[in-house]
Amino acid sequence: MLPSMNVRRALAAKVLAALALCILTIWAFPTLWYRHRQSTASFAWFDEQNIIAGWTFEKIPVAKAAESTLVADALINGEFTSFSQQPVRVFGAKRLVEKPNEIGLFVHTPDRCWTQAGWKLEPTTPDVVPIDLHGVKTMFERRIFVAPGGHRELVYFGGLVGGEALPYRLDHNLSVAMRHQLDDARSAATGAAARATDATLWTRVWDSFINHKELFGPKQFFRISTTANRGTEAEADALLQNSIPLWLQPADFVRVLASFQKEETAK
């Protein structure tokens, strides 16, 4: 009886040791797999400008519904106008402190929000444009949306996470939006089930994984757009590509974060 009891105890000890090893591996895996982020002192971060030579900026309030959905720490929305160029519309959202239990800042891209508001996606190429943003090589999604009244808008959008360019594209809502248009069933095609089963969404998660980059960290989302009448797409592209580095200027993330934390403490 004694040897049998000792065998059972030894087996139980091995099982517990294996279980403990599994728990330790799961706990340590993110730290070991995802490469360590750079110091916040070297974070890439941008301030949205509202003063650009030759342009006039008008701030436009963000709808309360949209603001509460994004749960951003800072939002800016407005329009630049000038005598020589057509208007350029801009939107920026920032989350300086990660909030794991709140919806992602990149979930509500125009592919989702604009189509739900009645805009139609017009097939166009390219659908992504590389832009060197003050030394940060970023990828901006490129779309043409058509409003219910026929107005065409060329839209660029992109972002940063953890002080770096995104390791994945923001096209996770694109195929769902196209399916919505084909099926003409807005509530079903753009719902949570459609997004959860969309292969592109999980491809972007995988892109982040194989690039050893986390999805978490301080985030910025940018959107810039202008009118694109038929035959003027090239001019609209040039206008946006020239405007992006003027609108987004490098900022000191440490200073920005300290100012934000000071304001939060004072509330």
N, C-alpha and C positions, 0 to 999 in steps of 0.2 A: 504493500500500500504506500509506503513511504517513497520509494522511487517514482511511483506513478504520480504522486502529489508533486514531487520535485519537477517532473517533466512538465506538468500542467503549469506550474509556477514559472518555469523557464519560458514556456511558450507564451504565457500571458505577458511576461516581461518583454519578449521580442515584439509582440503585437503592439504594446504600448510604446515601445521605442520607435517602431516603424510609423505609428500614428503621429508621434511627436515630431519625427523627422519630416513627415508630410506637411504638418502644420507650419513648421519652421521654413520649409521650402516655399510654401505658398506665401508666407509673410515676407520673406526676403526676396522673392523673385522680382518684383518691380524694381527694387533698388539695384539688384544685380543686372537685370536686363536693360532697363532704360538708362541711357547714359546720363551722367550728372549734368544738370543744367549749368550754364555759365553763371557767374556772379551777377546779381541784379545790377551791379554798377556798369556792366557791359550789355545790359538788355537793349535790344532794339525797341524803341518806343517812339510814337509820333503824336504831335499835337496838331489838331485840326485848326487851320488858320481861318480867321474871318476878315483879315485885312490883306488883300493882294492888289498890287499896283495895277490900276486900270480897271478894277472891278469893284462893284458895290455888293455887299452881302446883306441879305435879309434873313433873319432867323425865323424859322417856322416851327411853332410848337408841335411836339410829337403827341399823337393821340394817346390819351391815358390808357386805353386798352393795349396799344402796342407797347407802351412803356412798361406796364405791369407784366406783360408777357416776357419781355426780354430780361427783366430784373438786372439791368446794367447799373454800374456805379456812376456812369456819366453818359449822357446822350447829346448829340448835336444834330440838328436838321435844318436845312436852309437852302437858299438859292443865290448863286452869284450871277450878276448881270453886268454887261458892258455895252458900250456903243458899237464896238467892232465885232463882237462875237455873240452867238446865241447863248441863252442862259444855260448854266451848269448847275445841276441840283446835287446836293451832297447829304450824306447821312453817316454818322459815326457813333459807335457804341463801344464802351470800355468796361471791362471788369478787372479791377486791380487786385482783388482778393478772391481766390477760388472758393466757390460755394457748391460743393458736391451734390447737395440735395436740391439744387435749383436747376431749371432747364438750361441747356447749353446755349451759349451766346450765338453759336453758328447754326442752330437748328432752324431758325426762321430766316432763311435766305429768300431773295425775291422769287426764286423758282416756286416757292411754296406760298408766301404771303401775297405776292402780286397776282398769281393765278387764282387764289381764293377770293381776291377782291374783284375778279372779273376780267383781268388782263389775259391776253393770249400770248403764248410763246410762239415766235416765228422762227422756224429752223434757219440757222445761219452758221457760217464758219468764218474764222475759227471760233470755238466756244471757250477758249482759254488764251490769255495773252501774258507772256512774261514781261515783267517791268522791274527794272533796277531802281529801287526806291532808296536813294541816298546810300547805295552800297549794299542794301538788303535785296537779294534776288527773290522777288515775290511772283506769285501766279495769280492773276486776276481773272475770274470767270467773266465771260463776255456773252451778253444776251441782247436780243431785240424783243421788246414787249410791245404789244398792240393793245391800246385801250379800247373799251367798248365803242367809243366814238370814232375810232380809226387813227388816233394819234399814235405815232411810232416813237419809242424811246430806246436809245442805245444805253445799256447798263453794264457797268463794270463793278465787280465786288470781290473782296478778298479779306485777308486778315493776318494777324500774328498770334502766336501762342507761346508762352514761356520765353518771351524776348527774342523769338526767331520766326522766320517765315514758316507758314504752315507746312507740315510734312505730307499733306494730303490735299486733294482738291475739294472745293465746296460745291460739288455737283451732285450731292446725295439726294437732293429733291428734284433733280432735273427729269429723270425717267418717270417719277411718280407724276410730275406735272404734265408730261407729255401723254401719259396714260389717261390722266384726268380729261385732257382735251379730246382724246380719241374716244373714250368711253362716254364723255359728257355726263359724268355722274360725280359731281364735285364732292359730296359728303362721303361717298364710299372710297373714291379713288385717292383722295388726299388725306384719308384718316390714318390713325395710328397703325392699323393692321397693314395697310399698303406700304407704309414707310418701314415697318418692322420687317417685312418680307422682301424689301427691295435689295437686290444684290449689291448695288452700288454703295449703299450705306455701309454694309459690312466690309466691302472692299476698302473703303476709306479707313475703317478701324484697323484692318489688316495692314494697310500702307503705313499707318502710324507705328504699328507693332514691329514690322520688319525694319523700319528706319530707326528703331530704338528711341522713339520720341513719344513722350506721354501726351495724352489729350488734355491734361490738366495744367493749370498755371494762369497767370495774368493774360487776358485776351483783349484784342482789339478787332473790331469789325468795321470795314469801310465799304461804302457804296457811293458811286458817283455816276451821273447819267446826264444825257442831253438829248434833244430832239434829233431824230434821224429820218428825215423825209426820204422817200425813195430816190436813189441816185446820189445821195449826200452822205452815205455811210462812211466813206473814206475820210471826209472832212470831220465827221463826228468822232471817228476813232482818233484822229490826230489831236482834236481839241481835248478829249479826255486824257489821252496819254501825256499831253503837255501839261494839263491841269493837275494831275495827281501829285507830282512832286512839289508843285507850288502850294497846294492845299495841305499836304501832309509834310510837316517839318520835323526833323529829329528832336527828341526831348530827353531830358535826364529822368529816367524811370525812378531812381531813388528819391529825387526831389518831388516828383509827382506823387509817389506813394506816401511820402512823409506829409505832404500837404493834405492829401486825402484822409489820412489817419488823424491828423489834427482836427480836420473838420468833423469827422465822425465822433471824436472824443468830445467836441464842443456841443454836440447835439443833445 
